[in-house]
Amino acid sequence: MLGWGGYVLITYCFNNIIYRDFIDFAIKALYIFLFGLSFSHLFKATIDKLGIFNKRFIYQIAYLSVLIVLFSAVGTYVWMLALIETNVWSIEELKKTQPDLFFYQVYVYNLFPILLTLSGWVLIYFLVHYVEDIRKQEQEKAVCKYQMLELEAKALRAQMNPHFIYNCMTSIKALIQNDEKARSIEYLTAFSKLIRVLFQNSDKRQISLH
């Protein structure tokens, strides 16, 4: 709405400066705004329906070029027909000043600016899509990187150093062999608590220092 509104405003100002047509062109400007808005939404819906941005780059350019020409040709005709049918624009009035003027000449005259305008709109939409796509990819990369780090941390918390386990078991064995039952039971109890706490916290993102 902002894009087409700005375009119509600029067109209206230039038309007033050149032709001093303040009232008649205001209605035409409204038609430009309404048709531009509806056709650009229809264009976007067509792009999404055909999945053009999912194709290879060269095919994207080809499809968009064909659609630009097609939509410009149809849009110009529909816009002119609507102006004529609603008596906003009269071809007969033009023929009075220019007797040799034909409909197709007026059509081609109006087709060129519409073709340029729609091409500009598609270019902006194309660039915005790619910027959003790149931003989305960066966000997905960041999320994947975070998830990977989280999984690595989880894996590290879920496992204990084999040397540490071996040393613990060896120490408990030595206490038992030395007939230090009380110390061996205390050591074994502490070791079992450590293992239980480790498993309990293996799926947590944050673990308190306590």
Summary of the structure (lengths in Angstrom):
residues: 210
radius of gyration: 36.4
end to end distance: 57.3
largest distance: 121.9
contacts: 485
relative contact order: 0.06
helix: 84%
strand: 0%
